[in-house]
Amino acid sequence: MNIPAELKYTKDHEWVSLEGEIATVGITDFAQKELGDIVYVEVETLDQTLDKDEVFGTVEAVKTVSDLFLPMSGEIVEFNDSLESTPEKVNAFRSNFDYDINPNVLDQ
């Protein structure tokens, strides 16, 4: 398993890459393997400002549905809508991000 060292990781198995004022976030390879085959990703909080640890969406696998938790407070400014047709790419480090956040506080 390739784990990029420059990324930050959460207890909920999400990764965060901070570039300038935008944080790009996705789920880790471990989380994807634990979930199994991912069939659907839903984020209905685009353009909303949420607090850290709030649920902002869900990942649906063949046998389970898992909530996605926001790793920092901020506004979700972009969602990779290609995940609607290729949801299995939700965990791909940097090449296919899950969502972008404009963080309110960068040191969370």
N, C-alpha and C positions, 0 to 999 in steps of 0.2 A: 504494500500500500504506500503510495506517495503522499506524504503530508507536508505541504509547503510550510516552512518555518516562519515566513514573513507574515502569515495570517494570524489572526487572533481567533481563539476558540471558546465556545460557551459550554456550560454544563448541559445544555440541551442539544449538544452535537450540531451546532451551527458554526460556520466560519465567517469571519468579518475581515474585509480588506478596506482600509481607509486610505483614500487618495483625495487630497485636498479637503473639501467640505462634504464629500459624498462617501458614504460607507456602502460597500457592496457586500451582500450577504447570501449565503446558500447553506444547504445542509451538508454535513460531512459524509464521506464514503461509509464510515461506520454506521451512521444513522440510516443511510439508504440500504445497506445490507441487512440491518435489523428489521426494516420495514418490509423488505422483499421488493417484488416488482411494483414500481410506482405507476399508477394508471391515470392519476389526475392530480393537478395542483390548483388550488383555488385561493386567490387573494382578492378580497372585496374592499380593501382599505386604502386603495390608491388615492393619493392626494389628501389623506387624513393624517392628523398628528396624533400619535399614540404614546403612551408611557412605556417605559422599560418593562418587560415581562408580560405585556398584554398580548393576547392572541390576535394575530393579524390575518391568519389564513389557515388552510389545512392541506395536508398531503394525504392522498388516498392511495393505499396499496391494495393488492388483491384481497388480503384478509383483514385489513385494519384501516382506520382513519386516525391520523395524528395531527394535533394542533401545532401550528408554527408560532413560536413566541418571539416577540421583538427583543433583540439583545441590547437595545439602547432606546431611549426616548427620541422621537423625531418624526418627521413627515416622510411617508413613503412616496417617493417622487417618480419611481419607475418600476415596472414589473415586466419581466421577460415573457411577453405573451407567446413566444414560440414554445413555452412549456405546455401550452394547451394542446399542441400536437405532438410534442416529444417530452412528456413529463419526467421521463427517466433521467434527463439531463439536469435535474434540479441540484444534483450534488457535484457537478463538474466544476472544479476549482477555476475560477475566473473566466473560463471560456463561455460559460452559459450561466450568468448570474440568476439568482432567484428574484431579488428585488434590490433597489437602491434606496437609501435613507439619507435625508438631510438631517444629521443628528442635532439635537438641541444641546447636548452636553457630550463633548468628545472624550472625556475621561471615564466613561462608564465601562 
